[in-house]
Amino acid sequence: MVWIEKYRPSDLSEIRGQDPVVERLSAWAISRNVPHLLLAGPHGTGKSAAVECLARKLYGDLWEENTTILQTAMLFGEGKSYLESEERFAHIFQKEESLIANVKYIIRWYSSLQPLDADFKLMVFEEASALPLEAQQALRRIMEQFSRTCRFFFCTTNPSAIIPAISSRCFPLFFSSLSEEVIHSQLARIRASEGIPRDRIPEDDLELVAKAAEGDLRKAIMLLQVLAETGKKVDLAQLTVSETAALTSSILEFLRKGDLISAQKTIESLVIDYGLSGREVLAELSRTVRKEYNEPRLSLHIAAAEQALVQNGSDFIQLNALLAQMLEEVFHEKGTGTL
């Protein structure tokens, strides 16, 4: 079993490193009066787990019946094919309508359903920054219409992508990156629970994993499981270089060599084969630029592309335009020998 699921918190008291957030959610669970929420913070800091734990507190055994979770990035990444193949939506999916029209209808449908043995139900948007502008504008009206019987939660790593009309209606909860001490403590607990001898995974290795995770507990647990299952020493630095990070680095290398076609094919692979949204690709590019290139204009171009995506620009058009701009205005001007 994957450890990130095995050791997923089932109660708010099990969430570590987010004491102010846990305190606030626990108070709402006791009062059974929860506002709309905007949960913001880096990956692996407990946003989704906190929502699930709150739902368990509010509804007990009926938490799944009273909680609708929409994987927003997947929904808008795969489009109508996702809705058609997803069992939850197949019965209300309207093939002749556009994706946005279907999404509006589905949100309105689930929002209007009466909760089971409760005053309100929850509708959760994972990776909410992937919501296009038109969908967010429609959501504002739906929130007003169904606020009595439905609470809307928006989980995101990029709260600036949520329009003010929605964010102003939500109570903001900020999840900070977890400290190495908190991550180390959780890893030690998992090591003990799994019965792994200290001489097999010593404290030094736990410290290295905690550091390599960069505040992401989910990533740390995955690395620990890899260490445990290989049964031998692993190059942690190599483990932390993901496939997507390696591909992103190759994109910039192609541009440095003047090979725009290969760069475009690689960035399309990140979207199609690896399922990254346009903003996730930009985040990978930004990390690689910070690590490997000393050129501020690259960061400026990435920021401009993200702004275009926030305004509902096409992922493929904006990403390909970004590559062309970076090649023409940075790499060609600098020449292959200085970047």
C-alpha positions in Angstrom: 0.0 0.0 0.0 1.2 3.5 -0.8 2.3 5.1 2.5 1.0 8.6 1.6 -2.5 7.0 1.7 -1.8 4.6 4.6 -0.6 7.5 6.9 -3.1 10.1 5.6 -4.6 11.9 8.6 -8.2 10.9 9.5 -8.6 13.4 12.3 -7.7 17.1 12.6 -5.6 16.3 15.6 -3.3 14.2 13.4 -2.4 17.2 11.1 1.1 18.5 12.0 2.7 21.9 11.6 -0.5 23.8 10.9 -1.7 24.6 14.4 -3.5 27.9 13.7 -5.4 26.2 10.8 -6.3 23.1 12.9 -7.5 25.3 15.8 -9.8 27.3 13.5 -11.2 24.2 11.7 -11.8 22.4 15.0 -13.8 25.4 16.3 -16.0 25.4 13.2 -16.5 21.6 13.5 -17.7 22.0 17.1 -20.0 24.9 16.2 -21.1 23.1 13.0 -21.0 26.5 11.3 -18.4 26.7 8.5 -18.0 29.6 6.0 -16.8 29.3 2.4 -13.0 28.6 2.5 -9.9 29.5 0.5 -7.2 27.0 1.5 -3.9 28.2 0.1 -0.4 26.8 0.5 2.4 24.7 -1.2 1.9 21.0 -2.2 2.1 18.4 0.6 1.2 20.7 3.5 -2.2 19.2 4.4 -4.9 21.2 2.5 -6.8 18.2 1.1 -6.3 16.2 4.3 -7.7 19.0 6.4 -10.8 19.3 4.3 -11.4 15.5 4.6 -10.8 15.6 8.4 -13.3 18.5 8.7 -15.9 16.6 6.7 -15.5 13.6 9.0 -16.0 15.8 12.0 -19.1 17.4 10.6 -20.8 14.4 9.1 -19.4 11.2 10.6 -20.2 8.2 8.5 -22.0 10.4 6.0 -19.0 12.6 5.1 -18.6 11.1 1.6 -22.3 11.5 0.8 -22.1 15.2 1.9 -18.8 16.1 0.2 -18.4 16.6 -3.5 -14.7 16.9 -4.6 -13.9 18.2 -8.1 -10.4 17.6 -9.5 -10.3 20.9 -11.3 -7.0 20.6 -13.1 -7.9 17.1 -14.5 -11.4 18.3 -15.4 -10.2 21.2 -17.5 -7.1 19.4 -18.7 -9.0 16.4 -20.2 -12.2 18.3 -21.0 -15.5 16.6 -21.9 -13.9 13.2 -22.2 -13.2 13.3 -18.4 -16.8 14.2 -17.7 -18.1 11.5 -20.0 -16.0 8.8 -18.5 -16.4 9.8 -14.8 -19.2 7.8 -13.2 -20.3 10.7 -11.0 -21.0 12.9 -13.9 -22.0 10.5 -16.8 -25.7 10.6 -15.9 -25.9 14.4 -16.1 -23.2 15.0 -18.8 -24.7 16.8 -21.9 -22.6 15.8 -24.9 -23.9 18.5 -27.2 -23.0 21.3 -24.7 -19.6 23.0 -24.3 -17.2 22.0 -21.5 -17.9 25.3 -19.6 -21.7 24.8 -19.9 -21.4 21.2 -18.6 -19.2 22.4 -15.6 -21.7 25.1 -14.7 -24.6 22.6 -14.9 -22.7 20.0 -12.8 -21.7 22.5 -10.1 -25.3 23.8 -9.9 -26.7 20.2 -9.8 -24.5 19.1 -6.9 -24.9 22.4 -5.1 -28.7 22.1 -5.2 -28.8 18.6 -3.7 -30.1 18.5 -0.2 -27.5 17.4 2.4 -28.1 14.1 4.3 -28.9 14.7 8.0 -27.0 18.1 8.0 -27.7 21.8 7.4 -25.2 22.1 4.5 -22.9 20.0 2.3 -19.4 20.7 1.0 -18.2 21.3 -2.5 -14.4 21.2 -2.8 -12.4 22.4 -5.8 -8.9 20.8 -5.8 -6.3 22.8 -7.6 -8.8 25.6 -7.9 -6.3 27.9 -9.7 -7.1 25.8 -12.8 -10.6 27.2 -12.9 -11.0 29.4 -16.0 -12.2 33.0 -15.5 -15.7 32.2 -17.0 -16.2 29.3 -14.6 -15.1 31.4 -11.6 -17.6 34.2 -12.6 -20.4 31.6 -12.8 -19.3 30.2 -9.5 -19.8 33.6 -7.8 -23.5 33.5 -8.7 -23.9 29.9 -7.7 -22.3 30.6 -4.3 -24.8 33.4 -3.7 -27.7 31.2 -4.7 -26.9 28.1 -2.7 -24.9 29.4 0.2 -27.5 28.3 2.7 -27.2 24.6 1.8 -23.7 24.4 0.4 -20.3 25.6 1.4 -17.6 26.0 -1.2 -13.9 25.2 -0.5 -11.1 26.2 -2.9 -7.8 24.5 -2.4 -4.9 26.0 -4.3 -1.2 26.7 -4.4 -1.8 29.9 -6.2 -4.5 32.0 -4.5 -3.8 35.0 -6.7 -5.5 33.0 -9.6 -8.8 33.1 -7.7 -10.8 36.2 -8.7 -11.7 38.8 -6.0 -15.4 38.1 -6.4 -14.8 34.6 -5.1 -11.9 35.1 -2.7 -13.7 38.0 -0.9 -16.6 35.5 -0.1 -14.2 33.0 1.5 -12.4 32.9 4.8 -8.6 32.5 3.9 -6.6 29.6 5.5 -2.9 29.6 4.8 -0.9 26.4 5.0 2.8 27.0 5.4 5.7 24.8 4.3 6.4 22.2 7.0 9.7 22.6 8.9 12.3 19.9 8.6 11.8 19.1 12.3 8.1 18.4 11.8 8.8 16.3 8.7 11.6 14.4 10.5 9.2 13.6 13.4 6.6 12.2 11.1 9.1 10.1 9.2 10.4 8.7 12.5 6.9 7.7 13.5 6.3 6.0 10.2 9.6 4.2 10.5 8.7 2.9 13.9 5.2 1.9 12.8 6.6 -0.1 9.8 9.1 -1.8 12.1 12.1 -0.6 10.2 15.3 -1.0 12.2 17.3 2.2 12.8 20.4 0.7 11.4 18.6 0.2 8.1 17.4 3.8 7.9 19.4 5.8 10.4 18.6 9.3 11.7 21.0 10.8 9.2 18.9 9.4 6.3 15.7 10.8 7.8 17.3 14.2 8.1 18.4 14.1 4.5 14.9 13.1 3.4 13.3 15.8 5.4 15.7 18.4 3.9 15.2 17.1 0.3 11.4 17.3 0.7 11.5 21.1 1.0 8.5 21.4 3.2 6.4 18.8 1.4 5.4 16.0 3.7 3.8 13.9 0.9 7.1 14.0 -1.0 9.0 13.1 2.2 6.9 10.0 2.8 7.2 8.9 -0.8 11.0 9.2 -0.5 11.0 7.2 2.7 9.0 4.4 1.2 11.5 4.2 -1.7 14.4 4.0 0.7 12.6 1.3 2.7 11.6 -0.8 -0.3 15.0 -0.7 -2.1 16.8 -2.1 0.9 20.0 -0.2 0.0 21.5 3.2 0.1 19.9 5.6 -2.4 21.2 8.8 -3.8 18.6 11.2 -2.3 19.7 14.0 -4.6 18.9 11.9 -7.6 15.5 10.8 -6.1 14.5 14.5 -5.8 15.0 15.2 -9.4 11.6 14.2 -10.9 11.0 13.2 -14.5 9.1 16.4 -15.1 12.0 18.5 -13.7 14.5 16.7 -15.9 12.2 17.3 -19.0 11.9 21.0 -18.0 15.7 21.3 -17.9 15.9 19.7 -21.3 13.4 22.3 -22.7 15.7 25.1 -21.7 18.7 23.2 -23.1 16.9 22.9 -26.4 16.3 26.6 -26.5 19.9 27.3 -25.6 20.8 25.3 -28.7 18.2 27.0 -30.8 16.0 23.9 -31.3 12.5 25.4 -30.9 10.8 22.3 -32.4 12.2 19.9 -29.8 11.4 22.3 -27.0 7.8 22.6 -28.1 7.4 18.8 -28.4 8.8 18.4 -24.9 6.6 21.0 -23.3 3.6 19.4 -25.1 4.6 16.0 -23.6 4.5 17.6 -20.1 0.9 18.6 -20.7 -0.4 15.6 -22.6 1.7 12.6 -21.3 2.3 13.8 -17.7 -0.9 15.6 -17.2 0.5 18.9 -16.0 -1.6 22.1 -16.3 -0.1 25.1 -18.0 0.6 26.8 -14.7 2.3 23.7 -13.3 4.6 23.6 -16.4 5.4 27.3 -15.7 6.2 26.5 -12.1 8.6 23.8 -13.2 10.2 26.2 -15.6 10.5 28.8 -13.0 12.3 26.4 -10.6 14.7 25.3 -13.3 15.5 28.9 -14.3 16.3 29.8 -10.6 18.6 26.8 -10.3 20.4 26.8 -13.6 20.2 30.2 -15.3 21.2 33.7 -14.1 18.9 35.6 -16.5 16.0 37.7 -15.0 14.3 38.1 -18.4 13.5 34.4 -18.4 11.6 34.9 -15.1 9.8 37.9 -16.6 8.7 36.0 -19.6 7.4 33.1 -17.4 5.5 35.6 -15.2 3.9 37.2 -18.3 2.8 33.7 -19.6 1.2 32.9 -16.2 -0.7 36.2 -16.3 -2.0 35.3 -19.7 -3.1 31.9 -18.4 -4.9 33.5 -15.5 -6.9 35.5 -18.0 -8.1 32.2 -19.5 -5.5 31.9 -22.3 -5.0 28.6 -24.0 -2.3 26.5 -22.3 -0.7 25.3 -25.6 -0.8 28.7 -27.3 0.7 30.5 -24.3 3.4 27.9 -23.6 4.5 27.8 -27.2 4.5 31.6 -27.4 6.6 31.6 -24.3 9.2 29.3 -25.8 9.4 31.5 -29.0 9.8 34.6 -26.9 12.5 33.1 -24.7 14.4 31.8 -27.8 14.2 35.1 -29.7 14.7 37.6 -26.9 17.0 35.8 -24.5 18.9 32.8 -26.0 19.5 34.2 -29.5 20.6 37.5 -28.1 22.9 35.9 -25.5 24.3 33.4 -27.9 24.9 29.7 -27.0 28.1 30.3 -25.2 27.0 32.6 -22.4 23.8 31.0 -21.0 
